[in-house]
Amino acid sequence: MQSTSTKPEAQLESYLTFLMDNELFAVSVTKVTELLEMLPVTHVPRAPEFMRGVINLRGAVVPVIDTRIKFSLKSVEDTINTCIVVMTIQMEDEVVKVGAIVDAVSEVIEITNDAVLPLPAVGNKSSMKFIQGVIKMNERFIMVLDVDRVFSTEELLSLQSTDSVA
């Protein structure tokens, strides 16, 4: 007798992987709108420390964050591989575009959604709130970011107010 499985079939999902401090991170490609070579960023006075400034993206002012500062990593000079990943973030009732400076973009990977494993419940949970899970690939771990949770509502509001000032 054949058994009928009620387990839903795993769906393939695409993730953009990038390097930060020699560690691999990933974000869902559904959140990424474009990749930009590093370009001049206009500093905004009194902006949060993690905010490098703003860029003009085809007439739209887009806040740019320094992910190294946001993730409490050591600051380094930009290199030829440094780039800006422009993403959409859900903020309450609206979607906001934000640029994130990363050390280097690696590749787009396709994995099944069940390959994203939960992070073990150890350490400081508040600093890990934006990690959606982890992918084990080729003996390396890739941290999957939940970009909608990387920023608190207050931080997003400050980014948005900076957007309107610039």
Phi and psi in radians as a Rosetta constraint file:
Dihedral C 1 N 2 CA 2 C 2 CIRCULARHARMONIC -1.451 0.35
Dihedral N 2 CA 2 C 2 N 3 CIRCULARHARMONIC 2.412 0.35
Dihedral C 2 N 3 CA 3 C 3 CIRCULARHARMONIC -1.596 0.35
Dihedral N 3 CA 3 C 3 N 4 CIRCULARHARMONIC 2.471 0.35
Dihedral C 3 N 4 CA 4 C 4 CIRCULARHARMONIC -1.706 0.35
Dihedral N 4 CA 4 C 4 N 5 CIRCULARHARMONIC 2.182 0.35
Dihedral C 4 N 5 CA 5 C 5 CIRCULARHARMONIC -1.566 0.35
Dihedral N 5 CA 5 C 5 N 6 CIRCULARHARMONIC 2.322 0.35
Dihedral C 5 N 6 CA 6 C 6 CIRCULARHARMONIC -1.760 0.35
Dihedral N 6 CA 6 C 6 N 7 CIRCULARHARMONIC 0.025 0.35
Dihedral C 6 N 7 CA 7 C 7 CIRCULARHARMONIC -1.205 0.35
Dihedral N 7 CA 7 C 7 N 8 CIRCULARHARMONIC 2.209 0.35
Dihedral C 7 N 8 CA 8 C 8 CIRCULARHARMONIC -1.146 0.35
Dihedral N 8 CA 8 C 8 N 9 CIRCULARHARMONIC 2.559 0.35
Dihedral C 8 N 9 CA 9 C 9 CIRCULARHARMONIC -1.223 0.35
Dihedral N 9 CA 9 C 9 N 10 CIRCULARHARMONIC 2.390 0.35
Dihedral C 9 N 10 CA 10 C 10 CIRCULARHARMONIC -1.149 0.35
Dihedral N 10 CA 10 C 10 N 11 CIRCULARHARMONIC 2.373 0.35
Dihedral C 10 N 11 CA 11 C 11 CIRCULARHARMONIC -1.678 0.35
Dihedral N 11 CA 11 C 11 N 12 CIRCULARHARMONIC 2.464 0.35
Dihedral C 11 N 12 CA 12 C 12 CIRCULARHARMONIC -1.368 0.35
Dihedral N 12 CA 12 C 12 N 13 CIRCULARHARMONIC 2.341 0.35
Dihedral C 12 N 13 CA 13 C 13 CIRCULARHARMONIC -2.244 0.35
Dihedral N 13 CA 13 C 13 N 14 CIRCULARHARMONIC 2.572 0.35
Dihedral C 13 N 14 CA 14 C 14 CIRCULARHARMONIC -1.801 0.35
Dihedral N 14 CA 14 C 14 N 15 CIRCULARHARMONIC 2.414 0.35
Dihedral C 14 N 15 CA 15 C 15 CIRCULARHARMONIC -2.276 0.35
Dihedral N 15 CA 15 C 15 N 16 CIRCULARHARMONIC 2.418 0.35
Dihedral C 15 N 16 CA 16 C 16 CIRCULARHARMONIC -1.535 0.35
Dihedral N 16 CA 16 C 16 N 17 CIRCULARHARMONIC 2.194 0.35
Dihedral C 16 N 17 CA 17 C 17 CIRCULARHARMONIC -1.818 0.35
Dihedral N 17 CA 17 C 17 N 18 CIRCULARHARMONIC 2.547 0.35
Dihedral C 17 N 18 CA 18 C 18 CIRCULARHARMONIC -2.585 0.35
Dihedral N 18 CA 18 C 18 N 19 CIRCULARHARMONIC 2.806 0.35
Dihedral C 18 N 19 CA 19 C 19 CIRCULARHARMONIC -1.760 0.35
Dihedral N 19 CA 19 C 19 N 20 CIRCULARHARMONIC 2.423 0.35
Dihedral C 19 N 20 CA 20 C 20 CIRCULARHARMONIC -2.441 0.35
Dihedral N 20 CA 20 C 20 N 21 CIRCULARHARMONIC 2.057 0.35
Dihedral C 20 N 21 CA 21 C 21 CIRCULARHARMONIC 0.938 0.35
Dihedral N 21 CA 21 C 21 N 22 CIRCULARHARMONIC 0.757 0.35
Dihedral C 21 N 22 CA 22 C 22 CIRCULARHARMONIC 1.091 0.35
Dihedral N 22 CA 22 C 22 N 23 CIRCULARHARMONIC 0.278 0.35
Dihedral C 22 N 23 CA 23 C 23 CIRCULARHARMONIC -1.935 0.35
Dihedral N 23 CA 23 C 23 N 24 CIRCULARHARMONIC 2.530 0.35
Dihedral C 23 N 24 CA 24 C 24 CIRCULARHARMONIC -1.570 0.35
Dihedral N 24 CA 24 C 24 N 25 CIRCULARHARMONIC 2.342 0.35
Dihedral C 24 N 25 CA 25 C 25 CIRCULARHARMONIC -2.185 0.35
Dihedral N 25 CA 25 C 25 N 26 CIRCULARHARMONIC 2.812 0.35
Dihedral C 25 N 26 CA 26 C 26 CIRCULARHARMONIC -2.483 0.35
Dihedral N 26 CA 26 C 26 N 27 CIRCULARHARMONIC 2.588 0.35
Dihedral C 26 N 27 CA 27 C 27 CIRCULARHARMONIC -2.330 0.35
Dihedral N 27 CA 27 C 27 N 28 CIRCULARHARMONIC 2.599 0.35
Dihedral C 27 N 28 CA 28 C 28 CIRCULARHARMONIC -1.080 0.35
Dihedral N 28 CA 28 C 28 N 29 CIRCULARHARMONIC 2.358 0.35
Dihedral C 28 N 29 CA 29 C 29 CIRCULARHARMONIC -1.129 0.35
Dihedral N 29 CA 29 C 29 N 30 CIRCULARHARMONIC -0.316 0.35
Dihedral C 29 N 30 CA 30 C 30 CIRCULARHARMONIC -1.172 0.35
Dihedral N 30 CA 30 C 30 N 31 CIRCULARHARMONIC -0.339 0.35
Dihedral C 30 N 31 CA 31 C 31 CIRCULARHARMONIC -1.605 0.35
Dihedral N 31 CA 31 C 31 N 32 CIRCULARHARMONIC -0.299 0.35
Dihedral C 31 N 32 CA 32 C 32 CIRCULARHARMONIC -1.585 0.35
Dihedral N 32 CA 32 C 32 N 33 CIRCULARHARMONIC 2.218 0.35
Dihedral C 32 N 33 CA 33 C 33 CIRCULARHARMONIC -1.733 0.35
Dihedral N 33 CA 33 C 33 N 34 CIRCULARHARMONIC -0.565 0.35
Dihedral C 33 N 34 CA 34 C 34 CIRCULARHARMONIC -2.963 0.35
Dihedral N 34 CA 34 C 34 N 35 CIRCULARHARMONIC 2.874 0.35
Dihedral C 34 N 35 CA 35 C 35 CIRCULARHARMONIC -2.020 0.35
Dihedral N 35 CA 35 C 35 N 36 CIRCULARHARMONIC 2.358 0.35
Dihedral C 35 N 36 CA 36 C 36 CIRCULARHARMONIC -2.170 0.35
Dihedral N 36 CA 36 C 36 N 37 CIRCULARHARMONIC 2.471 0.35
Dihedral C 36 N 37 CA 37 C 37 CIRCULARHARMONIC -1.083 0.35
Dihedral N 37 CA 37 C 37 N 38 CIRCULARHARMONIC 2.686 0.35
Dihedral C 37 N 38 CA 38 C 38 CIRCULARHARMONIC -1.039 0.35
Dihedral N 38 CA 38 C 38 N 39 CIRCULARHARMONIC 2.314 0.35
Dihedral C 38 N 39 CA 39 C 39 CIRCULARHARMONIC -2.369 0.35
Dihedral N 39 CA 39 C 39 N 40 CIRCULARHARMONIC 2.926 0.35
Dihedral C 39 N 40 CA 40 C 40 CIRCULARHARMONIC -1.034 0.35
Dihedral N 40 CA 40 C 40 N 41 CIRCULARHARMONIC 2.354 0.35
Dihedral C 40 N 41 CA 41 C 41 CIRCULARHARMONIC -1.986 0.35
Dihedral N 41 CA 41 C 41 N 42 CIRCULARHARMONIC 2.252 0.35
Dihedral C 41 N 42 CA 42 C 42 CIRCULARHARMONIC -1.450 0.35
Dihedral N 42 CA 42 C 42 N 43 CIRCULARHARMONIC 2.112 0.35
Dihedral C 42 N 43 CA 43 C 43 CIRCULARHARMONIC -1.153 0.35
Dihedral N 43 CA 43 C 43 N 44 CIRCULARHARMONIC 2.492 0.35
Dihedral C 43 N 44 CA 44 C 44 CIRCULARHARMONIC -2.056 0.35
Dihedral N 44 CA 44 C 44 N 45 CIRCULARHARMONIC 2.078 0.35
Dihedral C 44 N 45 CA 45 C 45 CIRCULARHARMONIC -1.036 0.35
Dihedral N 45 CA 45 C 45 N 46 CIRCULARHARMONIC 2.526 0.35
Dihedral C 45 N 46 CA 46 C 46 CIRCULARHARMONIC 1.069 0.35
Dihedral N 46 CA 46 C 46 N 47 CIRCULARHARMONIC 0.330 0.35
Dihedral C 46 N 47 CA 47 C 47 CIRCULARHARMONIC -1.347 0.35
Dihedral N 47 CA 47 C 47 N 48 CIRCULARHARMONIC 2.787 0.35
Dihedral C 47 N 48 CA 48 C 48 CIRCULARHARMONIC -0.989 0.35
Dihedral N 48 CA 48 C 48 N 49 CIRCULARHARMONIC 2.660 0.35
Dihedral C 48 N 49 CA 49 C 49 CIRCULARHARMONIC -0.988 0.35
Dihedral N 49 CA 49 C 49 N 50 CIRCULARHARMONIC -0.656 0.35
Dihedral C 49 N 50 CA 50 C 50 CIRCULARHARMONIC -1.305 0.35
Dihedral N 50 CA 50 C 50 N 51 CIRCULARHARMONIC -0.149 0.35
Dihedral C 50 N 51 CA 51 C 51 CIRCULARHARMONIC -1.610 0.35
Dihedral N 51 CA 51 C 51 N 52 CIRCULARHARMONIC 2.031 0.35
Dihedral C 51 N 52 CA 52 C 52 CIRCULARHARMONIC -1.255 0.35
Dihedral N 52 CA 52 C 52 N 53 CIRCULARHARMONIC -0.568 0.35
Dihedral C 52 N 53 CA 53 C 53 CIRCULARHARMONIC 2.664 0.35
Dihedral N 53 CA 53 C 53 N 54 CIRCULARHARMONIC -2.588 0.35
Dihedral C 53 N 54 CA 54 C 54 CIRCULARHARMONIC -2.315 0.35
Dihedral N 54 CA 54 C 54 N 55 CIRCULARHARMONIC 2.733 0.35
Dihedral C 54 N 55 CA 55 C 55 CIRCULARHARMONIC -2.204 0.35
Dihedral N 55 CA 55 C 55 N 56 CIRCULARHARMONIC 2.769 0.35
Dihedral C 55 N 56 CA 56 C 56 CIRCULARHARMONIC -1.706 0.35
Dihedral N 56 CA 56 C 56 N 57 CIRCULARHARMONIC 1.967 0.35
Dihedral C 56 N 57 CA 57 C 57 CIRCULARHARMONIC -1.954 0.35
Dihedral N 57 CA 57 C 57 N 58 CIRCULARHARMONIC 1.642 0.35
Dihedral C 57 N 58 CA 58 C 58 CIRCULARHARMONIC 0.881 0.35
Dihedral N 58 CA 58 C 58 N 59 CIRCULARHARMONIC 0.832 0.35
Dihedral C 58 N 59 CA 59 C 59 CIRCULARHARMONIC 1.565 0.35
Dihedral N 59 CA 59 C 59 N 60 CIRCULARHARMONIC -0.166 0.35
Dihedral C 59 N 60 CA 60 C 60 CIRCULARHARMONIC -1.769 0.35
Dihedral N 60 CA 60 C 60 N 61 CIRCULARHARMONIC 2.400 0.35
Dihedral C 60 N 61 CA 61 C 61 CIRCULARHARMONIC -1.490 0.35
Dihedral N 61 CA 61 C 61 N 62 CIRCULARHARMONIC 2.103 0.35
Dihedral C 61 N 62 CA 62 C 62 CIRCULARHARMONIC -2.081 0.35
Dihedral N 62 CA 62 C 62 N 63 CIRCULARHARMONIC 2.136 0.35
Dihedral C 62 N 63 CA 63 C 63 CIRCULARHARMONIC -1.183 0.35
Dihedral N 63 CA 63 C 63 N 64 CIRCULARHARMONIC 2.502 0.35
Dihedral C 63 N 64 CA 64 C 64 CIRCULARHARMONIC -2.131 0.35
Dihedral N 64 CA 64 C 64 N 65 CIRCULARHARMONIC 2.194 0.35
Dihedral C 64 N 65 CA 65 C 65 CIRCULARHARMONIC -1.831 0.35
Dihedral N 65 CA 65 C 65 N 66 CIRCULARHARMONIC 2.622 0.35
Dihedral C 65 N 66 CA 66 C 66 CIRCULARHARMONIC -1.637 0.35
Dihedral N 66 CA 66 C 66 N 67 CIRCULARHARMONIC 1.819 0.35
Dihedral C 66 N 67 CA 67 C 67 CIRCULARHARMONIC -1.126 0.35
Dihedral N 67 CA 67 C 67 N 68 CIRCULARHARMONIC -0.474 0.35
Dihedral C 67 N 68 CA 68 C 68 CIRCULARHARMONIC -1.085 0.35
Dihedral N 68 CA 68 C 68 N 69 CIRCULARHARMONIC -0.762 0.35
Dihedral C 68 N 69 CA 69 C 69 CIRCULARHARMONIC -1.208 0.35
Dihedral N 69 CA 69 C 69 N 70 CIRCULARHARMONIC -0.769 0.35
Dihedral C 69 N 70 CA 70 C 70 CIRCULARHARMONIC -1.039 0.35
Dihedral N 70 CA 70 C 70 N 71 CIRCULARHARMONIC -0.656 0.35
Dihedral C 70 N 71 CA 71 C 71 CIRCULARHARMONIC -1.674 0.35
Dihedral N 71 CA 71 C 71 N 72 CIRCULARHARMONIC 0.239 0.35
Dihedral C 71 N 72 CA 72 C 72 CIRCULARHARMONIC 1.010 0.35
Dihedral N 72 CA 72 C 72 N 73 CIRCULARHARMONIC 0.738 0.35
Dihedral C 72 N 73 CA 73 C 73 CIRCULARHARMONIC -1.784 0.35
Dihedral N 73 CA 73 C 73 N 74 CIRCULARHARMONIC 2.810 0.35
Dihedral C 73 N 74 CA 74 C 74 CIRCULARHARMONIC -1.118 0.35
Dihedral N 74 CA 74 C 74 N 75 CIRCULARHARMONIC 2.352 0.35
Dihedral C 74 N 75 CA 75 C 75 CIRCULARHARMONIC -1.324 0.35
Dihedral N 75 CA 75 C 75 N 76 CIRCULARHARMONIC 2.446 0.35
Dihedral C 75 N 76 CA 76 C 76 CIRCULARHARMONIC -2.381 0.35
Dihedral N 76 CA 76 C 76 N 77 CIRCULARHARMONIC 2.844 0.35
Dihedral C 76 N 77 CA 77 C 77 CIRCULARHARMONIC -1.208 0.35
Dihedral N 77 CA 77 C 77 N 78 CIRCULARHARMONIC 2.596 0.35
Dihedral C 77 N 78 CA 78 C 78 CIRCULARHARMONIC -1.152 0.35
Dihedral N 78 CA 78 C 78 N 79 CIRCULARHARMONIC 2.570 0.35
Dihedral C 78 N 79 CA 79 C 79 CIRCULARHARMONIC -2.100 0.35
Dihedral N 79 CA 79 C 79 N 80 CIRCULARHARMONIC -3.105 0.35
Dihedral C 79 N 80 CA 80 C 80 CIRCULARHARMONIC -1.117 0.35
Dihedral N 80 CA 80 C 80 N 81 CIRCULARHARMONIC -0.412 0.35
Dihedral C 80 N 81 CA 81 C 81 CIRCULARHARMONIC -1.533 0.35
Dihedral N 81 CA 81 C 81 N 82 CIRCULARHARMONIC -0.254 0.35
Dihedral C 81 N 82 CA 82 C 82 CIRCULARHARMONIC -1.088 0.35
Dihedral N 82 CA 82 C 82 N 83 CIRCULARHARMONIC 2.369 0.35
Dihedral C 82 N 83 CA 83 C 83 CIRCULARHARMONIC -2.566 0.35
Dihedral N 83 CA 83 C 83 N 84 CIRCULARHARMONIC 3.032 0.35
Dihedral C 83 N 84 CA 84 C 84 CIRCULARHARMONIC -1.977 0.35
Dihedral N 84 CA 84 C 84 N 85 CIRCULARHARMONIC 2.162 0.35
Dihedral C 84 N 85 CA 85 C 85 CIRCULARHARMONIC -1.712 0.35
Dihedral N 85 CA 85 C 85 N 86 CIRCULARHARMONIC 2.007 0.35
Dihedral C 85 N 86 CA 86 C 86 CIRCULARHARMONIC -1.568 0.35
Dihedral N 86 CA 86 C 86 N 87 CIRCULARHARMONIC 2.162 0.35
Dihedral C 86 N 87 CA 87 C 87 CIRCULARHARMONIC -2.231 0.35
Dihedral N 87 CA 87 C 87 N 88 CIRCULARHARMONIC 2.802 0.35
Dihedral C 87 N 88 CA 88 C 88 CIRCULARHARMONIC -1.799 0.35
Dihedral N 88 CA 88 C 88 N 89 CIRCULARHARMONIC 2.371 0.35
Dihedral C 88 N 89 CA 89 C 89 CIRCULARHARMONIC -2.164 0.35
Dihedral N 89 CA 89 C 89 N 90 CIRCULARHARMONIC 2.347 0.35
Dihedral C 89 N 90 CA 90 C 90 CIRCULARHARMONIC -1.400 0.35
Dihedral N 90 CA 90 C 90 N 91 CIRCULARHARMONIC 2.123 0.35
Dihedral C 90 N 91 CA 91 C 91 CIRCULARHARMONIC -2.183 0.35
Dihedral N 91 CA 91 C 91 N 92 CIRCULARHARMONIC 1.863 0.35
Dihedral C 91 N 92 CA 92 C 92 CIRCULARHARMONIC 0.852 0.35
Dihedral N 92 CA 92 C 92 N 93 CIRCULARHARMONIC -1.925 0.35
Dihedral C 92 N 93 CA 93 C 93 CIRCULARHARMONIC -1.710 0.35
Dihedral N 93 CA 93 C 93 N 94 CIRCULARHARMONIC 0.086 0.35
Dihedral C 93 N 94 CA 94 C 94 CIRCULARHARMONIC -2.367 0.35
Dihedral N 94 CA 94 C 94 N 95 CIRCULARHARMONIC 2.878 0.35
Dihedral C 94 N 95 CA 95 C 95 CIRCULARHARMONIC -1.841 0.35
Dihedral N 95 CA 95 C 95 N 96 CIRCULARHARMONIC 2.293 0.35
Dihedral C 95 N 96 CA 96 C 96 CIRCULARHARMONIC -2.046 0.35
Dihedral N 96 CA 96 C 96 N 97 CIRCULARHARMONIC 2.406 0.35
Dihedral C 96 N 97 CA 97 C 97 CIRCULARHARMONIC -1.562 0.35
Dihedral N 97 CA 97 C 97 N 98 CIRCULARHARMONIC 2.346 0.35
Dihedral C 97 N 98 CA 98 C 98 CIRCULARHARMONIC -2.409 0.35
Dihedral N 98 CA 98 C 98 N 99 CIRCULARHARMONIC 2.410 0.35
Dihedral C 98 N 99 CA 99 C 99 CIRCULARHARMONIC -1.675 0.35
Dihedral N 99 CA 99 C 99 N 100 CIRCULARHARMONIC 2.388 0.35
Dihedral C 99 N 100 CA 100 C 100 CIRCULARHARMONIC -2.097 0.35
Dihedral N 100 CA 100 C 100 N 101 CIRCULARHARMONIC 2.147 0.35
Dihedral C 100 N 101 CA 101 C 101 CIRCULARHARMONIC -1.396 0.35
Dihedral N 101 CA 101 C 101 N 102 CIRCULARHARMONIC 2.192 0.35
Dihedral C 101 N 102 CA 102 C 102 CIRCULARHARMONIC -2.180 0.35
Dihedral N 102 CA 102 C 102 N 103 CIRCULARHARMONIC 2.749 0.35
Dihedral C 102 N 103 CA 103 C 103 CIRCULARHARMONIC -1.127 0.35
Dihedral N 103 CA 103 C 103 N 104 CIRCULARHARMONIC -0.734 0.35
Dihedral C 103 N 104 CA 104 C 104 CIRCULARHARMONIC -2.937 0.35
Dihedral N 104 CA 104 C 104 N 105 CIRCULARHARMONIC 2.522 0.35
Dihedral C 104 N 105 CA 105 C 105 CIRCULARHARMONIC -1.517 0.35
Dihedral N 105 CA 105 C 105 N 106 CIRCULARHARMONIC 2.403 0.35
Dihedral C 105 N 106 CA 106 C 106 CIRCULARHARMONIC -1.692 0.35
Dihedral N 106 CA 106 C 106 N 107 CIRCULARHARMONIC -1.279 0.35
Dihedral C 106 N 107 CA 107 C 107 CIRCULARHARMONIC -2.881 0.35
Dihedral N 107 CA 107 C 107 N 108 CIRCULARHARMONIC 3.005 0.35
Dihedral C 107 N 108 CA 108 C 108 CIRCULARHARMONIC -1.757 0.35
Dihedral N 108 CA 108 C 108 N 109 CIRCULARHARMONIC 2.230 0.35
Dihedral C 108 N 109 CA 109 C 109 CIRCULARHARMONIC -2.005 0.35
Dihedral N 109 CA 109 C 109 N 110 CIRCULARHARMONIC 2.635 0.35
Dihedral C 109 N 110 CA 110 C 110 CIRCULARHARMONIC -2.031 0.35
Dihedral N 110 CA 110 C 110 N 111 CIRCULARHARMONIC 2.187 0.35
Dihedral C 110 N 111 CA 111 C 111 CIRCULARHARMONIC -2.412 0.35
Dihedral N 111 CA 111 C 111 N 112 CIRCULARHARMONIC 2.853 0.35
Dihedral C 111 N 112 CA 112 C 112 CIRCULARHARMONIC -1.385 0.35
Dihedral N 112 CA 112 C 112 N 113 CIRCULARHARMONIC 2.601 0.35
Dihedral C 112 N 113 CA 113 C 113 CIRCULARHARMONIC -1.091 0.35
Dihedral N 113 CA 113 C 113 N 114 CIRCULARHARMONIC -0.395 0.35
Dihedral C 113 N 114 CA 114 C 114 CIRCULARHARMONIC -1.413 0.35
Dihedral N 114 CA 114 C 114 N 115 CIRCULARHARMONIC -0.057 0.35
Dihedral C 114 N 115 CA 115 C 115 CIRCULARHARMONIC -1.425 0.35
Dihedral N 115 CA 115 C 115 N 116 CIRCULARHARMONIC -0.212 0.35
Dihedral C 115 N 116 CA 116 C 116 CIRCULARHARMONIC -1.471 0.35
Dihedral N 116 CA 116 C 116 N 117 CIRCULARHARMONIC 1.898 0.35
Dihedral C 116 N 117 CA 117 C 117 CIRCULARHARMONIC -1.601 0.35
Dihedral N 117 CA 117 C 117 N 118 CIRCULARHARMONIC 2.570 0.35
Dihedral C 117 N 118 CA 118 C 118 CIRCULARHARMONIC -1.160 0.35
Dihedral N 118 CA 118 C 118 N 119 CIRCULARHARMONIC 2.602 0.35
Dihedral C 118 N 119 CA 119 C 119 CIRCULARHARMONIC -1.327 0.35
Dihedral N 119 CA 119 C 119 N 120 CIRCULARHARMONIC 2.397 0.35
Dihedral C 119 N 120 CA 120 C 120 CIRCULARHARMONIC -1.022 0.35
Dihedral N 120 CA 120 C 120 N 121 CIRCULARHARMONIC 2.506 0.35
Dihedral C 120 N 121 CA 121 C 121 CIRCULARHARMONIC -1.449 0.35
Dihedral N 121 CA 121 C 121 N 122 CIRCULARHARMONIC 1.237 0.35
Dihedral C 121 N 122 CA 122 C 122 CIRCULARHARMONIC -2.320 0.35
Dihedral N 122 CA 122 C 122 N 123 CIRCULARHARMONIC 2.768 0.35
Dihedral C 122 N 123 CA 123 C 123 CIRCULARHARMONIC 1.390 0.35
Dihedral N 123 CA 123 C 123 N 124 CIRCULARHARMONIC -2.789 0.35
Dihedral C 123 N 124 CA 124 C 124 CIRCULARHARMONIC -1.449 0.35
Dihedral N 124 CA 124 C 124 N 125 CIRCULARHARMONIC 1.817 0.35
Dihedral C 124 N 125 CA 125 C 125 CIRCULARHARMONIC -1.137 0.35
Dihedral N 125 CA 125 C 125 N 126 CIRCULARHARMONIC -0.560 0.35
Dihedral C 125 N 126 CA 126 C 126 CIRCULARHARMONIC -1.161 0.35
Dihedral N 126 CA 126 C 126 N 127 CIRCULARHARMONIC -0.597 0.35
Dihedral C 126 N 127 CA 127 C 127 CIRCULARHARMONIC -1.377 0.35
Dihedral N 127 CA 127 C 127 N 128 CIRCULARHARMONIC -0.234 0.35
Dihedral C 127 N 128 CA 128 C 128 CIRCULARHARMONIC -1.819 0.35
Dihedral N 128 CA 128 C 128 N 129 CIRCULARHARMONIC 0.113 0.35
Dihedral C 128 N 129 CA 129 C 129 CIRCULARHARMONIC -1.082 0.35
Dihedral N 129 CA 129 C 129 N 130 CIRCULARHARMONIC -0.413 0.35
Dihedral C 129 N 130 CA 130 C 130 CIRCULARHARMONIC -1.661 0.35
Dihedral N 130 CA 130 C 130 N 131 CIRCULARHARMONIC 0.082 0.35
Dihedral C 130 N 131 CA 131 C 131 CIRCULARHARMONIC -1.604 0.35
Dihedral N 131 CA 131 C 131 N 132 CIRCULARHARMONIC 1.985 0.35
Dihedral C 131 N 132 CA 132 C 132 CIRCULARHARMONIC -1.294 0.35
Dihedral N 132 CA 132 C 132 N 133 CIRCULARHARMONIC -0.581 0.35
Dihedral C 132 N 133 CA 133 C 133 CIRCULARHARMONIC 3.011 0.35
Dihedral N 133 CA 133 C 133 N 134 CIRCULARHARMONIC -2.916 0.35
Dihedral C 133 N 134 CA 134 C 134 CIRCULARHARMONIC -2.391 0.35
Dihedral N 134 CA 134 C 134 N 135 CIRCULARHARMONIC 2.515 0.35
Dihedral C 134 N 135 CA 135 C 135 CIRCULARHARMONIC -2.005 0.35
Dihedral N 135 CA 135 C 135 N 136 CIRCULARHARMONIC 2.296 0.35
Dihedral C 135 N 136 CA 136 C 136 CIRCULARHARMONIC -1.723 0.35
Dihedral N 136 CA 136 C 136 N 137 CIRCULARHARMONIC 2.101 0.35
Dihedral C 136 N 137 CA 137 C 137 CIRCULARHARMONIC -2.476 0.35
Dihedral N 137 CA 137 C 137 N 138 CIRCULARHARMONIC 2.157 0.35
Dihedral C 137 N 138 CA 138 C 138 CIRCULARHARMONIC 0.891 0.35
Dihedral N 138 CA 138 C 138 N 139 CIRCULARHARMONIC 0.841 0.35
Dihedral C 138 N 139 CA 139 C 139 CIRCULARHARMONIC 1.142 0.35
Dihedral N 139 CA 139 C 139 N 140 CIRCULARHARMONIC 0.224 0.35
Dihedral C 139 N 140 CA 140 C 140 CIRCULARHARMONIC -2.088 0.35
Dihedral N 140 CA 140 C 140 N 141 CIRCULARHARMONIC 2.712 0.35
Dihedral C 140 N 141 CA 141 C 141 CIRCULARHARMONIC -1.838 0.35
Dihedral N 141 CA 141 C 141 N 142 CIRCULARHARMONIC 2.435 0.35
Dihedral C 141 N 142 CA 142 C 142 CIRCULARHARMONIC -2.075 0.35
Dihedral N 142 CA 142 C 142 N 143 CIRCULARHARMONIC 2.127 0.35
Dihedral C 142 N 143 CA 143 C 143 CIRCULARHARMONIC -1.408 0.35
Dihedral N 143 CA 143 C 143 N 144 CIRCULARHARMONIC 2.142 0.35
Dihedral C 143 N 144 CA 144 C 144 CIRCULARHARMONIC -1.630 0.35
Dihedral N 144 CA 144 C 144 N 145 CIRCULARHARMONIC 2.096 0.35
Dihedral C 144 N 145 CA 145 C 145 CIRCULARHARMONIC -1.548 0.35
Dihedral N 145 CA 145 C 145 N 146 CIRCULARHARMONIC 2.448 0.35
Dihedral C 145 N 146 CA 146 C 146 CIRCULARHARMONIC -1.693 0.35
Dihedral N 146 CA 146 C 146 N 147 CIRCULARHARMONIC 1.618 0.35
Dihedral C 146 N 147 CA 147 C 147 CIRCULARHARMONIC -1.092 0.35
Dihedral N 147 CA 147 C 147 N 148 CIRCULARHARMONIC -0.428 0.35
Dihedral C 147 N 148 CA 148 C 148 CIRCULARHARMONIC -1.234 0.35
Dihedral N 148 CA 148 C 148 N 149 CIRCULARHARMONIC -0.294 0.35
Dihedral C 148 N 149 CA 149 C 149 CIRCULARHARMONIC -1.908 0.35
Dihedral N 149 CA 149 C 149 N 150 CIRCULARHARMONIC -0.001 0.35
Dihedral C 149 N 150 CA 150 C 150 CIRCULARHARMONIC -1.097 0.35
Dihedral N 150 CA 150 C 150 N 151 CIRCULARHARMONIC -0.609 0.35
Dihedral C 150 N 151 CA 151 C 151 CIRCULARHARMONIC -1.962 0.35
Dihedral N 151 CA 151 C 151 N 152 CIRCULARHARMONIC 2.491 0.35
Dihedral C 151 N 152 CA 152 C 152 CIRCULARHARMONIC -1.308 0.35
Dihedral N 152 CA 152 C 152 N 153 CIRCULARHARMONIC 2.874 0.35
Dihedral C 152 N 153 CA 153 C 153 CIRCULARHARMONIC -1.017 0.35
Dihedral N 153 CA 153 C 153 N 154 CIRCULARHARMONIC -0.701 0.35
Dihedral C 153 N 154 CA 154 C 154 CIRCULARHARMONIC -1.101 0.35
Dihedral N 154 CA 154 C 154 N 155 CIRCULARHARMONIC -0.727 0.35
Dihedral C 154 N 155 CA 155 C 155 CIRCULARHARMONIC -1.131 0.35
Dihedral N 155 CA 155 C 155 N 156 CIRCULARHARMONIC -0.733 0.35
Dihedral C 155 N 156 CA 156 C 156 CIRCULARHARMONIC -1.117 0.35
Dihedral N 156 CA 156 C 156 N 157 CIRCULARHARMONIC -0.686 0.35
Dihedral C 156 N 157 CA 157 C 157 CIRCULARHARMONIC -1.114 0.35
Dihedral N 157 CA 157 C 157 N 158 CIRCULARHARMONIC -0.676 0.35
Dihedral C 157 N 158 CA 158 C 158 CIRCULARHARMONIC -1.190 0.35
Dihedral N 158 CA 158 C 158 N 159 CIRCULARHARMONIC -0.626 0.35
Dihedral C 158 N 159 CA 159 C 159 CIRCULARHARMONIC -1.137 0.35
Dihedral N 159 CA 159 C 159 N 160 CIRCULARHARMONIC -0.721 0.35
Dihedral C 159 N 160 CA 160 C 160 CIRCULARHARMONIC -1.176 0.35
Dihedral N 160 CA 160 C 160 N 161 CIRCULARHARMONIC -0.685 0.35
Dihedral C 160 N 161 CA 161 C 161 CIRCULARHARMONIC -1.202 0.35
Dihedral N 161 CA 161 C 161 N 162 CIRCULARHARMONIC -0.571 0.35
Dihedral C 161 N 162 CA 162 C 162 CIRCULARHARMONIC -1.126 0.35
Dihedral N 162 CA 162 C 162 N 163 CIRCULARHARMONIC -0.681 0.35
Dihedral C 162 N 163 CA 163 C 163 CIRCULARHARMONIC -1.021 0.35
Dihedral N 163 CA 163 C 163 N 164 CIRCULARHARMONIC -0.750 0.35
Dihedral C 163 N 164 CA 164 C 164 CIRCULARHARMONIC -1.327 0.35
Dihedral N 164 CA 164 C 164 N 165 CIRCULARHARMONIC -0.447 0.35
Dihedral C 164 N 165 CA 165 C 165 CIRCULARHARMONIC -1.302 0.35
Dihedral N 165 CA 165 C 165 N 166 CIRCULARHARMONIC -0.696 0.35
